[in-house]
Amino acid sequence: MNKFGQKGKVPLSERLSVSPEEASALTGIGLTSIREAISSGDLRAKKHGRRTIILPDDLRVWLEMLPDAGKRIEESPA
């Protein structure tokens, strides 16, 4: 066993990556929205075999890119 113990015992502050499910739980944003952001390329994620992992810094960058509450996105006239 390594110094961190079992996988589930590592504090989030020391984790190097999170799963989409963990990102959803941490942010309060739905899993479908997390997966859509990954698919669109807005949220950077990596693959390790079949697992999708998100680096904490990439999650923070994506959260910072989200629009501010109360600001409307103007649509250009067609």
N, C-alpha and C positions, 0 to 999 in steps of 0.2 A: 504494500500500500504506500502511496506517495505521501508527502507532507500535508497535502490538502485533504486526504481521506477520500471518501466516496464522492462521486460526481455531484450529487445533490447537496453536498455539505459545503461547497465552495461559495463564500459570500458573493453576491452580485457585484460588489465593488471590485472584486479581484478577478471576475470572469473576463475572459478575452473575447467571448462571443455569446450571443443568445440566439435561440430559435425564433421563428416567426410567432409561435405561440407565446413564448416568454416576452417578446417585444410587445405583443398585444396586451398581455397582462400588465406589463410595466407602464405602458403609456395610456391604457384605457381606450385605445383605438381598436376597433374590431379586426379580427383575424382576416376577414375578407378584404378589408381596406389595406392591411399590411401586405397581403399577397398581391393585390392589384398594384400597389406602389412598387413592389419588387418587379412584377411583370412589365410595368411601363418603364422601368429604369429610374424612376424617381428615388427609390430607396435602394441603395447599393447592397447587394448580398453576394455571398460566395457559396459554392457547392463543395462538399466533401463527401464523395460517393453520392448517396441518395439524400444526404442531409443538406438542408439550406441553413446557412448561418449568417448572422448579421453582426458586424463589429459595432460595439457601443458608440464609437465616434461617428460611424455612418448613420446610426439611428438618431443621434443628436443633430447632425447636419440636416437630415430629412425633416425632423421636427421644427428646426429653425426656419426651414424653407416654406413651411405651411403658412397660408395667409393669416394676417392678424384678424381677430374677431371684430366684427362691426364694419370692416372695409368690404365694399362690394367690388367685384371684378367687373370692370366696364367692358361691354361687348362693343366691338367696332361695328359701325353701320354697314349693312350689306349692300 
